[in-house]
Amino acid sequence: MDKRRVADALRTELDRCILIGYRMSEIADKAAQLDGLRCDMSEEVSRLEDIGIKLRDLELGLVDFPAERFGENVLLCWTYGEPEVSYWHPPGGCYEDRKALKLQLIQP
């Protein structure tokens, strides 16, 4: 999420530099920084996916990951800022379908 904010700010700065008419070398440097950030972000998302975590919304910091609940395959759902994983939804579901775990047994 932090890299996304930095990339957004860098993109805005790059657009401003192009509009104002900065030298091409300065624009190229900022574009290279932005490309590097995007590459880093893509690699981090790939690492998450490799361990079964699905990034659903970068703005919210929303991720899902597979689990089993009472013999049924489900997705646990966590959003940045939540103190613990407290929600689940069926594999075809979405954020609006989240249900509280309460004290249910979950097996990763």
N, C-alpha and C positions, 0 to 999 in steps of 0.2 A: 504494500500500500504506500509505503514511504517512497519507494522508487517510482511509483506511478505519479505521485504528487510532484516529484522532482522532474520527471519526464514531461509532465504537463506544463510546468513552469518554464522548462528549457524550450519547449515547443513554442510557447508564447513569446519568449525572448527571441528565438530564432525568427519567428514571423515579423517581429518588430524590427530586427536587424535588416531583414530583407526589404521591408517597407521603407526604412530610413535610408537604405543604400550603403550599408557597411561594406568594407572590402570583402572580396570573395574569400580570402584566407580566413577571416574571422567567422564568416558564415560557415565555411567548410569545417572549422574546428567545432563549432556548436553542433552542426549536423552530425559529426563523428561522435560527439559526446552523447547525443540523443540516440544514435544507432547503437552505441555501446550499452546504454541503459536498457533499451528495448531487447537487446540480445540477452543481457543478464536476467531480465524479467522472464523471458521465454524459457531460459534454462531452469530458473527456479520453479516455474509452473510445471515443466517436464519432470523435475525431481519429485514434486508433489504427486503428480500422476503416476510416476513409477512405483510409489508406495501405496497407491490406491486412493489418494485424496483428490477430489475433483473441485477445482476452483469454480464456483458458480457466479460470483459477483465480486470483482476486485474493489469496487467502490465501498461495498459493505464489509468486505473481508469475509464473505460467505463461502464456506466449504462444506462438502458432503463427503462421507466416507462409509464404506460398506460395513455392515454388522449383521448379526443374527439376533432376532427378538422372538422368543418363544417358537423357535424352529422356522421362522419366516425371514427371508432376506429383506433387509431394510437399509436405509441410509441414515446414519447419524448426521445431524446438522448443527453446525456451530458458526456463529458470527463474531467477528472481532469485537472484543469488549465484554463478551459474555464470560462470566467467571468459570464456567465449566460446560461440558457438553450436556445439554438438558433437553434436546429435542430430536425427533426422528420423523421420517416420512417414508412412504412406500417408494420403490425405485422409480416409478413413473411420476412421482409427485414433485412438488416445488415448494418454495418457501412458504407460500400461503397454506400449504397442506401440513405444515409442521404440527406435531403433537408432542405434548410434554412427556418426558420419560418417567417422571416421578421417581418411584423406587423400583422400577421394573428391572428385571435381570437382562443384561446385555452381554453377548459374547462377541469380541472383535473377530 
